[in-house]
Amino acid sequence: MRTVARQLKLWRESSGLTQAEFGAAIGYGEELVSSVERGRRIPRPEYLDRADEALSAGGRLAALKEDLTEVRYPKKVRDLKRLEAEAIELGAYNNSVIQGLLQTEAYARAVLSARRPPFTTDQLEQQVAARVARQEIVNDRAGRAAFSFVQCESTLRRPIGGRMVMRGQLERLLEVAAFHNVDLQVLPLSREENSGLDGSFRLLRLRDGTAAGHVEVAHISRVITEPKEVQLLDIQYGIIRAQALSPRESVALIEKVRGET
């Protein structure tokens, strides 16, 4: 990371630009440029692409993206990202926060900032960047995978990050709900039967015909591949989806909550 930071600083100084001028040229603030050059912030791929173009580096700075892959994403996140990339179908139930694949950057930062013991500044930036990067599979407009998400209504009403952050998050949910390959449902608090009280989990059906589950509790991430355990999660998820509102009813509820936020 320090090597990348030094390279960026040397190229900027060689071009005769101040941090403020360079930041304006690539669309970032002076404070962020300073943090990157001091090695305190890990630059995103688009930062390096813009820097390469602004400084006429001929691809040398853009090529540094590969060097940052191992630094940017913790191992368990890299492994999970690879698993998600192999999925042709993914289902997720969440009862405490919005599913990570649907979180806005601001919401993700608020969630991760609440962790105890807390992340360091660098760790926090790394975790936020990793979470946002994983969303590529949902944002893929080619729709190569099918997604279903069930959110407990409590996650819509819990004001994580404050009013504006939560409003932005609700708007993101409405945006994703309109994707042709996404079914988004809400399990209302008024339901007397709730089969998701055990906690959040995910199911993935992979290209090779196998299936896997994933649970994360108290900083412990576990991928489940044992067929009987995966089958139990599959049954549970089917029941939860049946208990939830339909996608159309769910969108109406999200719009209602947004109007109250």
NORHU-V796932 format. One record per pair of residues at least 24 apart in sequence whose C-alpha atoms are under 6 Angstrom apart, sorted by the first residue. I is the first residue (numbers start at 0). J is the second residue. Records with the same first field share a line. If there is no record, write none. Layout:
BEGIN
I->J + J
END
This chain:
BEGIN
1->38
4->36 + 38
8->36
25->49
71->125
72->129
80->133
85->205 + 206
86->203 + 204 + 205
87->144 + 204 + 205 + 206
88->144 + 145 + 146 + 203 + 204
89->146 + 202 + 203
90->146 + 147 + 148 + 201 + 202
91->148 + 200 + 201
92->148 + 149 + 150 + 199 + 200
93->150 + 199
94->151 + 199
95->154
96->154
97->154
100->134
103->168
109->160
142->180
145->180
146->181
147->181 + 182 + 183
148->183
149->184 + 185
150->185
151->185 + 186
152->185 + 186 + 187 + 188
183->246
184->244 + 246 + 249
185->243 + 244 + 249
186->243
194->239
END
